[in-house]
Amino acid sequence: MEELFDPLSLARWQFGLTTLYHFIFVPLTIGMALMAAIMQTAWYRTGKVEYLKLTKLFGKIFLINFAMGVVTGIVQEFQFGMNWSEYSRFVGDVFGAPLAIEGLAAFFLEATFIGLWIFGWNRLPRLAHLICIWMVSIASMLSAYFILAANAFMQNPVGFEMNLERGRAELTSLWEVLVNPVVLAAFPHTIFGAIMFAATVMIAVSAYHLRRGQHVTTMRKGLRAGLWTNLLAFLGVGLSGDQLSLAMVDAQPMKMAAAEGLYQTTSAASFSIFTLGTPDGASELFSIRIPYLLSLLSTHTLDGEVEGIDNLQAQYVEQFGPGDYAPLIWITYWSFRWMIGLGALSALISVIALWFTRAKSTRVISDRMWRVLIWTAPLPLLASLIGWVFTEMGRQPWIVFGLMKTEAAVSPNVAGWQVALSLAAFTLIYGALAVVEFKLIVKAAKEGPPEIDENEDIDDDDLAIVY
């Protein structure tokens, strides 16, 4: 019974589930704000009513999702004080700075311009109204940057000094925290991943209507825009992921070793696409490998040396004292591959769909193809969620790498049954909210773009978005 109500395990489960649930809404908010801004820019420059319809449709989906993200994000931050008070006390002076900037600057900037954009139709000049949605997009990305800067401190602590008398880390340079090499690599990686998810939602909605022969002219533009955006964003994910792997090797070499299940330090290391073997790495039953790829990812050289789990474990025992400093290998190994595989599958589907929907193509697209495009939508989201599992689980046993272990960060006065009760309550509430969110977005998607007569005056009140 004590193990069932272990406060540390329950607090970790609650924080992990809440984080993943909250992150469902984050990439769609960031990506869809950008897509709405691009569509509105296309309408502003061309005057084509199809782009206005797409702006209204995907702007509505963005706003539904944004509202849900705000609700879950507030609870997310409260957990630091409730379940992780020792962590908050230890690094709150550093960790709290970028979070405060995110709340006081980026979020309020985003909320202000969202209001102006919603109620500014037919009230603001078109250029001013267009600037509003671009400011929303920029502010959402800034918000992501400051949150990622806080997380990057957990991965690679910089810009602080230890106050041994008070037993806590204290901020010495906010600039170092904000230009942490990890956040500089993680930010574009996260943003491109968010754009992929928004693009595949755009693809799915467009494919749904095209499959039924509805809003053909408008939705064909939406489909092609989504396909190209998804493909280009995948290239951005790959390039930024390469830089993130270099930052990861520099800050947390154990994470890269665990991602490959590499136990012994190796030069010219290969990367396994799929491996079956014993958990300790002593015996490999079957493996499909790409020669030199792990060294290339880790060092940008074909014969570079990649440190192994056993070697790093010995170093960390000498540096930090007795303990197990390796994460759960099977989680890091498979999450790394699922993250890459799901994103690549999404991009491959976009390449195929671009070929079949090209202007000169006379091929009739099958019902099966439309269904594939509709179900492409969750792939980038799943890749992002699994990527966060890899990022956070790969850092274990540390909550702040090299400074504080996760087991030392939990609130000492919170009982296991209290965490279990709040975990059950959040699960029920979030489950209900998820149903509401999904139904609202599906309803908006099925309704499609508003009917706008391109021969009418585009300043007519009928163009106002009503939410």
C-alpha positions in Angstrom: 0.0 0.0 0.0 2.9 2.4 0.8 4.3 1.8 -2.7 0.9 2.5 -4.2 0.7 5.8 -2.5 4.4 6.8 -2.8 4.3 10.6 -3.0 7.3 10.8 -5.4 5.9 8.3 -7.9 2.4 9.9 -7.8 3.8 13.4 -8.1 5.9 12.3 -11.1 2.9 10.7 -12.8 0.7 13.7 -12.1 3.3 16.2 -13.5 4.1 14.0 -16.5 0.4 13.5 -17.4 -0.5 17.1 -16.9 2.5 18.2 -18.9 1.7 15.9 -21.8 -2.0 16.9 -21.7 -1.2 20.6 -21.7 1.2 20.1 -24.6 -1.5 18.7 -26.7 -2.8 22.3 -27.1 0.5 24.2 -27.2 1.7 23.2 -30.7 -1.7 23.7 -32.3 -1.9 27.2 -30.7 1.5 28.1 -32.0 1.2 26.6 -35.4 -2.4 27.5 -36.1 -1.8 31.2 -35.2 0.9 31.2 -37.8 -1.2 29.5 -40.4 -4.1 31.9 -39.8 -1.6 34.8 -40.2 -0.3 33.4 -43.4 -3.8 32.9 -44.8 -4.9 36.4 -43.9 -1.7 37.8 -45.5 -2.5 35.9 -48.7 -6.1 37.4 -48.6 -4.7 40.9 -47.9 -2.2 40.7 -50.8 -4.4 38.9 -53.4 -8.0 39.8 -52.4 -9.0 36.2 -53.1 -12.0 35.3 -51.0 -10.8 31.7 -50.6 -7.9 32.9 -48.3 -10.4 34.9 -46.2 -12.5 31.8 -45.7 -9.5 29.8 -44.7 -8.4 32.5 -42.3 -11.8 32.4 -40.6 -12.0 28.6 -40.4 -8.6 28.0 -39.0 -8.7 31.1 -36.9 -11.8 29.6 -35.2 -10.0 26.4 -34.5 -7.0 28.3 -33.1 -9.2 30.2 -30.7 -11.0 27.1 -29.4 -7.6 25.5 -28.8 -6.1 28.6 -27.2 -8.8 28.8 -24.6 -8.2 25.2 -23.5 -4.4 25.7 -23.4 -4.8 28.6 -21.0 -6.9 26.5 -18.6 -4.4 23.6 -18.5 -1.3 25.8 -18.4 -2.4 27.5 -15.2 -2.7 24.2 -13.4 0.6 23.1 -14.8 2.6 25.9 -13.2 0.8 25.6 -9.8 2.3 22.1 -9.4 5.7 23.5 -8.8 4.6 25.0 -5.5 2.2 22.1 -4.6 4.0 18.9 -5.3 7.6 20.1 -5.9 8.2 22.7 -3.2 11.8 21.6 -2.6 12.5 22.1 -6.3 10.9 25.5 -6.2 12.9 26.5 -3.1 16.1 25.2 -4.6 15.9 26.8 -8.1 13.0 29.2 -7.9 15.2 32.2 -8.1 16.5 31.1 -11.5 13.6 29.0 -12.9 11.0 31.6 -12.0 12.6 34.4 -14.0 11.8 33.3 -17.5 8.4 32.0 -16.4 7.6 35.4 -15.0 8.6 37.1 -18.2 6.4 34.6 -20.1 3.4 35.4 -18.0 3.8 39.2 -17.6 5.0 40.0 -21.2 4.5 37.3 -23.8 1.1 35.9 -22.6 -0.4 39.4 -22.0 0.8 40.5 -25.4 -0.7 37.5 -27.0 -4.0 37.9 -25.1 -4.2 41.6 -26.0 -3.8 41.1 -29.7 -6.1 38.1 -29.7 -8.8 40.4 -28.4 -8.0 43.1 -31.0 -8.1 40.5 -33.8 -11.4 38.9 -32.7 -13.3 42.2 -32.3 -11.3 44.2 -34.9 -13.0 42.8 -38.0 -14.6 45.7 -39.9 -13.4 48.0 -37.1 -9.7 48.2 -37.7 -8.0 49.0 -41.0 -7.1 45.8 -42.9 -3.4 46.3 -42.4 -3.7 47.0 -38.7 -6.0 44.0 -38.3 -3.5 41.8 -40.2 -0.7 43.0 -37.9 -2.8 41.9 -34.9 -2.8 38.2 -35.9 0.9 38.4 -36.7 1.5 39.8 -33.2 -0.5 36.9 -31.8 1.7 34.5 -33.7 4.9 36.2 -32.6 3.8 36.4 -28.9 2.8 32.7 -28.8 6.4 31.9 -30.0 7.9 34.2 -27.5 5.9 32.5 -24.8 7.2 29.2 -25.9 10.8 30.6 -25.9 10.7 31.7 -22.3 9.1 28.4 -21.1 11.8 26.5 -23.0 14.5 28.7 -21.5 13.2 27.6 -18.0 13.2 23.9 -19.1 16.7 24.3 -20.7 18.0 25.3 -17.3 16.9 21.9 -16.0 18.8 20.3 -18.9 21.9 22.5 -18.7 22.1 24.7 -15.7 23.8 28.1 -16.5 23.7 31.7 -15.2 23.6 30.9 -11.5 25.8 30.4 -8.4 25.2 28.2 -5.4 24.4 29.9 -2.1 25.8 27.2 0.2 24.5 29.0 3.3 20.9 28.9 2.1 21.3 25.7 0.1 19.9 27.0 -3.1 20.8 28.2 -6.6 20.6 32.0 -7.2 20.4 33.8 -10.5 23.5 35.7 -11.6 22.9 36.2 -15.3 19.4 36.2 -16.8 21.1 36.6 -20.2 22.9 33.3 -19.8 19.7 31.6 -18.9 17.9 33.1 -22.0 20.8 32.2 -24.4 21.4 28.7 -23.0 22.7 26.6 -25.9 20.0 24.0 -25.2 17.1 26.6 -25.6 18.7 28.0 -28.8 18.5 24.6 -30.3 15.2 23.4 -28.7 13.2 26.5 -29.6 13.3 26.1 -33.4 12.9 22.4 -33.0 9.7 22.9 -31.0 8.3 25.6 -33.3 8.8 23.6 -36.5 7.2 20.6 -34.8 4.2 22.9 -33.9 3.9 24.1 -37.5 3.9 20.4 -38.6 0.9 19.7 -36.4 -1.0 22.8 -37.5 -0.3 21.9 -41.1 -1.5 18.3 -40.7 -4.7 19.6 -39.1 -5.2 21.9 -42.0 -4.6 18.9 -44.4 -7.1 16.8 -42.5 -9.8 19.4 -42.5 -9.3 20.1 -46.2 -9.2 16.4 -47.1 -12.5 15.9 -45.2 -14.3 18.4 -47.3 -12.6 17.5 -50.6 -13.5 13.8 -50.0 -17.2 15.0 -50.0 -16.8 17.4 -52.8 -17.5 20.4 -50.6 -15.8 23.9 -50.9 -13.5 22.4 -53.5 -11.7 25.6 -54.6 -11.1 26.8 -51.1 -10.1 23.5 -49.6 -7.8 22.6 -52.5 -5.8 25.8 -51.6 -5.9 24.8 -47.9 -4.8 21.2 -48.7 -1.8 22.3 -50.9 -0.8 25.0 -48.4 -0.9 22.4 -45.6 1.1 19.8 -47.5 3.9 22.2 -48.5 4.0 23.6 -45.0 4.2 20.2 -43.4 7.0 19.2 -45.7 9.1 22.3 -45.2 8.5 22.3 -41.4 9.8 18.7 -41.3 13.0 19.8 -42.9 13.3 22.5 -40.2 12.6 19.9 -37.6 15.5 17.8 -39.0 18.0 20.6 -39.2 17.1 22.0 -35.7 17.1 18.4 -34.3 20.7 18.0 -35.5 21.7 21.1 -33.5 19.8 19.9 -30.5 21.6 16.6 -30.6 24.9 18.4 -30.5 23.7 20.5 -27.5 22.4 17.3 -25.8 25.7 15.5 -26.2 27.6 18.5 -24.8 25.2 19.0 -21.8 23.9 15.4 -21.1 26.0 12.8 -22.9 24.2 10.1 -20.9 21.0 10.9 -22.7 22.5 10.3 -26.2 24.1 7.1 -25.0 20.8 5.9 -23.6 19.0 6.9 -26.9 21.2 4.4 -28.7 21.6 1.9 -25.8 25.3 2.3 -26.2 27.1 0.9 -23.1 30.7 1.1 -24.1 32.5 4.2 -25.4 32.8 3.8 -29.2 34.4 5.6 -32.1 32.7 5.5 -35.6 29.5 4.5 -33.8 26.6 3.2 -35.9 22.9 4.1 -35.3 20.4 1.2 -34.9 17.1 1.6 -36.6 15.8 -1.5 -34.7 17.6 -3.7 -32.1 16.7 -6.8 -30.1 19.1 -7.7 -27.3 19.5 -8.0 -23.5 18.8 -5.0 -21.3 22.4 -4.7 -20.2 23.7 -4.4 -23.7 25.9 -7.5 -23.4 24.2 -9.5 -26.1 22.7 -8.3 -29.3 20.3 -10.7 -31.0 19.4 -8.7 -34.0 20.0 -5.2 -35.3 19.4 -3.0 -38.3 22.1 -0.3 -38.3 23.3 2.7 -40.3 27.1 2.8 -40.1 28.7 5.9 -38.6 25.4 7.7 -38.1 25.5 8.0 -34.3 29.0 9.5 -34.4 27.8 11.9 -37.1 24.8 13.0 -35.0 26.9 13.3 -31.9 30.1 14.9 -33.2 29.5 15.8 -36.9 32.4 13.5 -37.8 32.2 9.9 -39.1 34.8 8.6 -36.6 33.9 10.7 -33.6 33.9 9.1 -30.1 30.5 8.6 -28.4 30.7 8.0 -24.7 28.9 4.9 -23.4 26.6 4.3 -20.5 29.0 2.3 -18.4 31.8 4.8 -18.9 29.6 7.7 -18.0 28.1 5.8 -15.0 31.6 5.4 -13.6 32.4 9.1 -14.2 29.2 10.2 -12.4 29.7 7.9 -9.4 33.2 9.5 -9.0 31.8 13.0 -9.5 28.4 12.9 -7.6 28.7 9.8 -5.4 27.1 6.4 -5.4 23.9 5.9 -7.4 22.4 4.8 -10.7 22.8 7.7 -13.2 21.3 6.0 -16.3 17.7 6.6 -17.3 15.3 3.8 -18.3 17.1 2.6 -21.4 14.1 1.0 -23.2 12.1 4.3 -22.8 14.8 6.5 -24.2 15.8 4.1 -26.9 12.3 3.6 -28.3 10.9 7.1 -27.7 13.8 8.5 -29.8 12.9 6.3 -32.7 9.2 6.7 -32.5 9.7 10.5 -32.4 11.7 10.4 -35.6 9.6 7.8 -37.3 6.2 9.4 -36.8 7.5 12.8 -38.1 9.1 11.2 -41.1 5.9 9.3 -41.9 3.9 12.5 -41.8 6.4 14.1 -44.2 6.3 11.1 -46.6 2.5 11.2 -46.8 2.8 14.9 -47.7 5.2 14.2 -50.5 2.9 11.5 -52.0 -0.1 13.7 -51.6 1.6 16.6 -53.3 2.3 14.4 -56.3 -1.2 13.2 -56.6 -2.8 16.6 -56.2 -0.5 18.5 -58.5 -2.1 20.8 -61.0 -1.5 18.6 -64.1 -2.5 15.4 -62.5 -5.6 13.7 -64.0 -5.6 10.8 -61.5 -8.7 10.5 -59.4 -7.8 10.4 -55.7 -9.2 7.3 -54.0 -11.3 7.4 -50.9 -8.5 5.5 -49.1 -6.1 8.3 -49.9 -8.4 10.9 -48.4 -8.8 8.8 -45.3 -5.0 8.6 -45.0 -4.7 12.4 -45.2 -7.4 12.9 -42.6 -5.6 10.5 -40.2 -2.3 12.2 -40.8 -3.2 14.9 -38.3 -2.2 13.2 -35.1 1.3 12.1 -36.3 3.3 15.2 -35.6 1.5 15.7 -32.3 2.4 12.2 -31.2 6.0 12.7 -32.3 6.2 15.9 -30.2 4.7 14.2 -27.1 7.0 11.3 -27.4 9.9 13.7 -27.9 9.1 15.3 -24.6 9.0 11.9 -23.0 12.5 11.3 -24.3 13.7 14.7 -23.2 12.4 14.5 -19.6 12.9 10.8 -19.0 16.3 10.9 -20.6 17.4 13.4 -17.9 16.6 11.1 -15.0 17.6 10.7 -12.2 18.1 14.4 -12.3 15.4 17.1 -12.1 18.2 19.7 -12.6 21.1 18.0 -14.3 24.1 17.7 -12.0 22.5 19.8 -9.2 19.3 18.1 -7.9 17.9 14.6 -8.1 14.2 14.2 -8.7 13.7 12.3 -5.5 15.0 15.3 -3.5 12.6 17.8 -5.2 9.2 16.5 -4.1 7.2 18.4 -1.4 8.0 16.8 2.0 4.7 17.5 3.6 2.4 16.3 0.9 1.0 12.9 1.6 0.7 10.2 -1.1 -3.1 10.0 -0.8 -3.4 13.8 -1.4 -1.5 13.5 -4.6 -3.5 10.5 -5.6 -6.8 12.4 -5.0 -5.7 15.4 -7.0 -4.4 13.1 -9.8 -7.8 11.4 -10.0 -9.7 14.7 -10.0 -7.4 16.2 -12.7 -7.8 13.0 -14.8 -11.6 13.2 -14.6 -11.8 17.0 -15.3 -9.2 16.9 -18.0 -10.9 13.9 -19.6 -14.2 15.9 -19.8 -12.4 18.9 -21.1 -10.7 16.8 -23.8 -14.1 15.6 -25.0 -15.5 19.1 -25.1 -12.4 20.4 -26.9 -12.4 17.6 -29.5 -16.1 18.0 -30.2 -15.8 21.8 -30.6 -12.9 21.5 -33.0 -14.5 18.6 -35.0 -17.8 20.7 -35.2 -15.9 23.7 -36.5 -13.9 21.6 -39.0 -17.1 19.9 -40.3 -18.9 23.2 -40.7 -16.1 24.3 -43.0 -15.4 27.8 -44.1 -18.1 30.5 -44.0 -20.1 31.2 -47.1 -18.8 34.5 -48.5 -20.0 35.9 -51.9 -16.9 37.3 -53.6 -19.1 39.7 -55.5 -20.3 41.3 -52.3 -18.5 44.2 -50.6 -15.9 42.5 -48.3 -16.5 45.2 -45.7 -20.0 43.9 -45.1 -20.9 42.9 -41.5 -21.4 39.3 -42.6 -17.6 39.1 -42.7 -17.2 39.6 -39.0 -16.0 36.4 -37.2 -18.4 35.4 -34.4 -17.0 33.1 -31.7 
